[in-house]
Amino acid sequence: MGMKFNMHGNVLKGTEIIYAFHLGAGGGEGEGRLTIRLLPGKVALRFEYEGWMERVSGIFFMQRWFENFGKSLEEEVRMERIKRKL
């Protein structure tokens, strides 16, 4: 059984891509930012968050989420490169 999340925000583009968001679930709320910076040969991610989920999830959850996100992103980039070569 999972918990339903409500997440909404704004995307800001410049030298970095920033997703400033509001996260709510089960009566708890929080605010955060996901900053994406494209570097030669890699993508740098910075996650900032303050709110109820800090206490609920802890560092383990965020570490696992970023690892899964990174693996998925690498696979999507690989598939896009293959698709563009065809």
DSSP file (Angstrom, degrees, kcal/mol; ACC not computed):
  #  RESIDUE AA STRUCTURE BP1 BP2  ACC     N-H-->O    O-->H-N    N-H-->O    O-->H-N    TCO  KAPPA ALPHA  PHI   PSI    X-CA   Y-CA   Z-CA
    1    1 A M              0   0    0      0, 0.0     2,-0.2     0, 0.0     0, 0.0   0.000 360.0 360.0 360.0 128.7    0.0    0.0    0.0
    2    2 A G        -     0   0    0      0, 0.0     2,-0.4     0, 0.0     0, 0.0  -0.523 360.0-111.5-108.7 176.0    1.5    3.3   -1.0
    3    3 A M        -     0   0    0     -2,-0.2     2,-0.3    22,-0.0    22,-0.0  -0.898  28.6-123.4-108.7 137.0    0.8    7.0   -0.2
    4    4 A K        -     0   0    0     -2,-0.4     2,-0.4     2,-0.0    22,-0.3  -0.628  27.7-159.3 -79.8 135.4   -0.6    9.4   -2.7
    5    5 A F        -     0   0    0     -2,-0.3     2,-0.5    20,-0.1    20,-0.2  -0.884  12.1-155.6-114.5 147.1    1.5   12.4   -3.4
    6    6 A N  E     +A   24   0A   0     18,-2.9    18,-2.6    -2,-0.4     2,-0.4  -0.980  22.9 172.3-119.4 115.0    0.5   15.8   -4.9
    7    7 A M  E     +A   23   0A   0     -2,-0.5     2,-0.3    16,-0.2    16,-0.2  -0.988   4.8 155.1-129.7 127.5    3.4   17.5   -6.5
    8    8 A H  E     +A   22   0A   0     14,-1.9    14,-3.0    -2,-0.4     2,-0.3  -0.987  10.4 126.3-147.1 155.2    3.2   20.7   -8.6
    9    9 A G  E     -A   21   0A   0     -2,-0.3     2,-0.4    12,-0.3    12,-0.2  -0.952  46.7 -75.9-178.0-163.9    5.6   23.5   -9.4
   10   10 A N  E     -A   20   0A   0     10,-2.3    10,-2.2    -2,-0.3     2,-0.5  -0.938  25.8-138.7-125.7 144.6    7.4   25.6  -12.0
   11   11 A V  E     -A   19   0A   0     -2,-0.4     2,-0.4     8,-0.2     8,-0.2  -0.905  18.1-167.5-103.2 128.0   10.2   24.9  -14.4
   12   12 A L  E     -A   18   0A   0      6,-3.0     6,-2.9    -2,-0.5     2,-0.4  -0.962   5.3-159.0-115.6 130.3   12.8   27.7  -14.8
   13   13 A K  E     +A   17   0A   0     -2,-0.4     2,-0.2     4,-0.2     4,-0.2  -0.895  38.0 104.8-114.6 141.0   15.3   27.5  -17.6
   14   14 A G  S    S-     0   0    0      2,-1.0     3,-0.0    -2,-0.4    -2,-0.0  -0.685  96.4 -27.7-169.5-133.8   18.7   29.3  -17.9
   15   15 A T  S    S+     0   0    0     -2,-0.2    23,-0.4    22,-0.0     2,-0.3   0.739 140.4  32.9 -70.5 -20.5   22.2   28.0  -17.4
   16   16 A E  S    S-     0   0    0     21,-0.1    -2,-1.0     2,-0.0     2,-0.6  -0.910  83.7-127.1-126.3 156.9   20.5   25.5  -15.1
   17   17 A I  E     -AB  13  36A   0     19,-2.8    19,-3.2    -2,-0.3     2,-0.5  -0.940  30.8-169.2-103.5 123.2   17.1   23.9  -15.3
   18   18 A I  E     -AB  12  35A   0     -6,-2.9    -6,-3.0    -2,-0.6     2,-0.7  -0.957  15.9-165.0-120.4 127.4   15.3   24.4  -11.9
   19   19 A Y  E     -AB  11  34A   0     15,-2.7    15,-1.9    -2,-0.5     2,-0.6  -0.909  10.5-168.3-108.9 102.5   12.1   22.6  -10.9
   20   20 A A  E     +AB  10  33A   0    -10,-2.2   -10,-2.3    -2,-0.7     2,-0.3  -0.817  22.4 176.6 -90.4 123.1   10.7   24.5   -7.9
   21   21 A F  E     -AB   9  32A   0     11,-2.5    11,-2.4    -2,-0.6     2,-0.4  -0.843  36.0-140.5-134.5 163.2    7.9   22.4   -6.4
   22   22 A H  E     -AB   8  31A   0    -14,-3.0   -14,-1.9    -2,-0.3     2,-0.5  -0.983  23.4-163.0-117.7 131.2    5.4   22.0   -3.6
   23   23 A L  E     +AB   7  30A   0      7,-2.6     7,-1.6    -2,-0.4     2,-0.4  -0.971  12.3 171.8-122.4 127.5    4.9   18.5   -2.3
   24   24 A G  E     +AB   6  29A   0    -18,-2.6   -18,-2.9    -2,-0.5     2,-0.3  -0.989   6.5 151.4-135.0 145.2    1.9   17.4   -0.2
   25   25 A A  E >   - B   0  28A   0      3,-2.1     3,-2.5    -2,-0.4   -20,-0.1  -0.876  67.7  -0.5-168.0 137.3    0.6   14.0    1.0
   26   26 A G  T 3  S-     0   0    0    -22,-0.3     3,-0.1     1,-0.3   -21,-0.1   0.802 129.4 -52.2  54.0  34.0   -1.4   12.8    4.0
   27   27 A G  T 3  S+     0   0    0      1,-0.3    -1,-0.3     0, 0.0     2,-0.2   0.280 114.3 115.5  86.3 -11.8   -1.8   16.3    5.4
   28   28 A G  E <   -B   25   0A   0     -3,-2.5    -3,-2.1    23,-0.0     2,-0.3  -0.638  44.1-169.7 -91.0 151.4    2.0   17.0    5.3
   29   29 A E  E     +B   24   0A   0     -2,-0.2    23,-1.7    -5,-0.2     2,-0.3  -0.945  10.5 164.2-137.9 158.0    3.5   19.7    3.1
   30   30 A G  E     -BC  23  51A   0     -7,-1.6    -7,-2.6    -2,-0.3     2,-0.3  -0.981  24.2-132.3-164.8 166.6    6.9   20.8    1.9
   31   31 A E  E     +BC  22  50A   0     19,-2.3    19,-2.5    -2,-0.3     2,-0.3  -0.938  31.3 157.8-126.2 147.2    8.8   22.9   -0.6
   32   32 A G  E     -BC  21  49A   0    -11,-2.4   -11,-2.5    -2,-0.3     2,-0.3  -0.957  28.6-135.6-158.3 177.0   11.8   22.0   -2.7
   33   33 A R  E     -BC  20  48A   0     15,-2.5    15,-2.7    -2,-0.3     2,-0.5  -0.995   3.8-161.3-142.6 135.6   14.0   22.5   -5.7
   34   34 A L  E     -BC  19  47A   0    -15,-1.9   -15,-2.7    -2,-0.3     2,-0.5  -0.981  17.1-164.6-114.7 116.9   15.5   20.1   -8.1
   35   35 A T  E     -BC  18  46A   0     11,-2.9    11,-2.2    -2,-0.5     2,-0.5  -0.895   3.0-166.7-107.7 128.2   18.4   21.8  -10.0
   36   36 A I  E     -BC  17  45A   0    -19,-3.2   -19,-2.8    -2,-0.5     2,-0.5  -0.960   4.9-176.3-116.9 124.5   19.7   20.1  -13.2
   37   37 A R  E     - C   0  44A   0      7,-2.8     7,-3.2    -2,-0.5     2,-0.5  -0.983  18.2-141.6-123.6 124.9   23.0   21.3  -14.7
   38   38 A L  E     + C   0  43A   0     -2,-0.5     5,-0.2   -23,-0.4    -2,-0.0  -0.745  26.5 175.5 -88.5 124.4   24.3   19.8  -17.9
   39   39 A L  E >   - C   0  42A   0      3,-2.6     3,-1.9    -2,-0.5     2,-0.3  -0.816  46.8 -72.5-121.0 161.5   28.1   19.4  -17.9
   40   40 A P  T 3  S-     0   0    0      0, 0.0     3,-0.1     0, 0.0    -1,-0.0  -0.391 118.8  -6.9 -57.5 116.5   30.4   17.8  -20.6
   41   41 A G  T 3  S+     0   0    0     -2,-0.3     2,-0.3     1,-0.1    -3,-0.0   0.491 130.2  53.8  77.7   4.0   29.7   14.0  -20.4
   42   42 A K  E <   -C   39   0A   0     -3,-1.9    -3,-2.6     2,-0.0     2,-0.5  -0.990  68.3-126.9-160.3 167.7   27.4   14.2  -17.3
   43   43 A V  E     -C   38   0A   0     -2,-0.3     2,-0.5    -5,-0.2    -5,-0.2  -0.987  21.7-150.2-120.9 126.2   24.4   15.7  -15.6
   44   44 A A  E     -C   37   0A   0     -7,-3.2    -7,-2.8    -2,-0.5     2,-0.4  -0.853  13.8-167.2 -99.3 129.6   24.7   17.2  -12.2
   45   45 A L  E     -C   36   0A   0     -2,-0.5     2,-0.4    -9,-0.2    -9,-0.2  -0.934   8.4-173.7-116.8 137.6   21.6   17.1   -9.9
   46   46 A R  E     -C   35   0A   0    -11,-2.2   -11,-2.9    -2,-0.4     2,-0.5  -0.992   6.7-164.9-130.2 126.5   21.0   19.0   -6.7
   47   47 A F  E     +C   34   0A   0     -2,-0.4     2,-0.4   -13,-0.2   -13,-0.2  -0.942   8.1 178.8-114.6 126.2   18.0   18.3   -4.6
   48   48 A E  E     +C   33   0A   0    -15,-2.7   -15,-2.5    -2,-0.5     2,-0.3  -0.985   9.6 163.9-125.3 137.4   16.9   20.7   -1.8
   49   49 A Y  E     -C   32   0A   0     -2,-0.4     2,-0.4   -17,-0.2   -17,-0.2  -0.984  18.4-175.7-155.5 140.1   13.8   20.1    0.3
   50   50 A E  E     +C   31   0A   0    -19,-2.5   -19,-2.3    -2,-0.3     2,-0.3  -0.988  46.7  64.9-135.2 127.8   12.2   21.3    3.5
   51   51 A G  E >> S-C   30   0A   0     -2,-0.4     3,-1.4   -21,-0.2     4,-0.5  -0.974  93.4 -39.1 155.8-167.4    9.1   19.8    5.0
   52   52 A W  H >> S+     0   0    0    -23,-1.7     4,-1.3    -2,-0.3     3,-0.7   0.773 119.0  65.4 -61.6 -30.4    7.4   16.8    6.4
   53   53 A M  H 3>>S+     0   0    0      1,-0.2     4,-3.0     2,-0.2     5,-0.7   0.717  85.8  72.4 -72.5 -18.7    9.0   14.3    4.1
   54   54 A E  H <>5S+     0   0    0     -3,-1.4     4,-1.1     1,-0.2    -1,-0.2   0.931 105.0  39.2 -56.5 -45.0   12.5   15.0    5.6
   55   55 A R  H <<5S+     0   0    0     -3,-0.7    -1,-0.2    -4,-0.5    -2,-0.2   0.859 119.8  46.5 -73.9 -35.8   11.4   13.2    8.7
   56   56 A V  H  <5S+     0   0    0     -4,-1.3    -2,-0.2     1,-0.1    -3,-0.1   0.936 123.0  27.3 -73.8 -48.1    9.5   10.4    6.9
   57   57 A S  H  X5S-     0   0    0     -4,-3.0     4,-1.1    -5,-0.1     3,-0.2   0.872  83.6-172.0 -90.8 -39.1   12.0    9.5    4.2
   58   58 A G  H  X< -     0   0    0     -4,-1.1     4,-1.2    -5,-0.7     3,-0.2  -0.045  51.2 -57.3  67.5-178.9   15.4   10.3    5.5
   59   59 A I  H  > S+     0   0    0      1,-0.2     4,-2.6     2,-0.2     5,-0.2   0.826 128.8  64.7 -68.3 -34.6   18.6   10.1    3.5
   60   60 A F  H  > S+     0   0    0      1,-0.2     4,-2.3     2,-0.2    -1,-0.2   0.916 102.4  48.2 -58.2 -46.1   18.2    6.5    2.5
   61   61 A F  H  X S+     0   0    0     -4,-1.1     4,-2.4    -3,-0.2    -1,-0.2   0.926 113.2  46.7 -61.4 -46.3   15.1    7.1    0.5
   62   62 A M  H  X S+     0   0    0     -4,-1.2     4,-2.5     2,-0.2    -1,-0.2   0.894 111.3  51.8 -66.7 -39.4   16.6   10.1   -1.4
   63   63 A Q  H  X S+     0   0    0     -4,-2.6     4,-2.2     1,-0.2    -1,-0.2   0.931 112.3  45.9 -61.2 -45.7   19.8    8.2   -2.1
   64   64 A R  H  X S+     0   0    0     -4,-2.3     4,-2.4    -5,-0.2    -2,-0.2   0.893 111.6  52.2 -64.8 -40.3   17.8    5.3   -3.6
   65   65 A W  H  X S+     0   0    0     -4,-2.4     4,-2.6     1,-0.2    -2,-0.2   0.929 110.9  46.8 -62.9 -45.1   15.6    7.7   -5.6
   66   66 A F  H  X S+     0   0    0     -4,-2.5     4,-2.7     2,-0.2    -1,-0.2   0.881 110.8  52.2 -66.3 -37.9   18.6    9.4   -7.1
   67   67 A E  H  X S+     0   0    0     -4,-2.2     4,-2.1    -5,-0.2    -1,-0.2   0.936 113.4  43.8 -62.0 -45.8   20.4    6.1   -8.0
   68   68 A N  H  X S+     0   0    0     -4,-2.4     4,-2.3     2,-0.2    -2,-0.2   0.899 113.7  51.0 -65.5 -40.9   17.2    4.9   -9.8
   69   69 A F  H  X S+     0   0    0     -4,-2.6     4,-2.7    -5,-0.2    -2,-0.2   0.920 110.2  49.9 -62.0 -44.5   16.7    8.3  -11.5
   70   70 A G  H  X S+     0   0    0     -4,-2.7     4,-2.5     2,-0.2    -2,-0.2   0.905 111.0  48.3 -62.1 -43.3   20.4    8.2  -12.7
   71   71 A K  H  X S+     0   0    0     -4,-2.1     4,-2.0     2,-0.2    -1,-0.2   0.916 113.7  47.1 -64.1 -42.8   20.1    4.7  -14.1
   72   72 A S  H  X S+     0   0    0     -4,-2.3     4,-2.5     2,-0.2    -2,-0.2   0.903 112.1  50.2 -64.7 -41.9   16.8    5.5  -15.9
   73   73 A L  H  X S+     0   0    0     -4,-2.7     4,-2.5     2,-0.2     5,-0.2   0.925 109.5  50.7 -63.6 -44.9   18.3    8.8  -17.3
   74   74 A E  H  X S+     0   0    0     -4,-2.5     4,-2.3     1,-0.2    -1,-0.2   0.908 112.0  47.8 -59.4 -42.5   21.4    7.0  -18.6
   75   75 A E  H  X S+     0   0    0     -4,-2.0     4,-2.5     2,-0.2    -1,-0.2   0.906 111.5  49.6 -66.5 -41.9   19.2    4.3  -20.3
   76   76 A E  H  X S+     0   0    0     -4,-2.5     4,-2.2     2,-0.2    -2,-0.2   0.900 111.8  48.4 -64.4 -40.6   17.0    7.0  -21.9
   77   77 A V  H  X S+     0   0    0     -4,-2.5     4,-2.3     2,-0.2    -2,-0.2   0.920 111.7  50.4 -64.3 -43.6   20.0    8.9  -23.2
   78   78 A R  H  X S+     0   0    0     -4,-2.3     4,-2.1    -5,-0.2    -2,-0.2   0.922 111.9  46.8 -59.7 -46.0   21.5    5.7  -24.6
   79   79 A M  H  X S+     0   0    0     -4,-2.5     4,-2.5     1,-0.2    -1,-0.2   0.876 110.8  52.2 -66.4 -37.3   18.2    4.8  -26.3
   80   80 A E  H  X S+     0   0    0     -4,-2.2     4,-2.3     2,-0.2    -1,-0.2   0.894 108.5  51.0 -65.9 -39.2   17.8    8.3  -27.7
   81   81 A R  H  X S+     0   0    0     -4,-2.3     4,-1.4     2,-0.2    -2,-0.2   0.917 111.6  47.4 -63.0 -43.2   21.4    8.2  -29.1
   82   82 A I  H  X S+     0   0    0     -4,-2.1     4,-1.2     1,-0.2     3,-0.3   0.928 111.8  50.8 -62.9 -45.1   20.6    4.9  -30.8
   83   83 A K  H  < S+     0   0    0     -4,-2.5     3,-0.3     1,-0.2    -2,-0.2   0.889 109.2  50.4 -61.2 -40.7   17.4    6.2  -32.2
   84   84 A R  H  < S+     0   0    0     -4,-2.3    -1,-0.2     1,-0.2    -2,-0.2   0.784 107.0  54.8 -71.2 -26.5   19.0    9.3  -33.7
   85   85 A K  H  <        0   0    0     -4,-1.4    -1,-0.2    -3,-0.3    -2,-0.2   0.774 360.0 360.0 -75.9 -25.4   21.7    7.2  -35.4
   86   86 A L     <        0   0    0     -4,-1.2    -1,-0.2    -3,-0.3    -2,-0.2   0.472 360.0 360.0 -77.9 360.0   19.1    5.1  -37.2
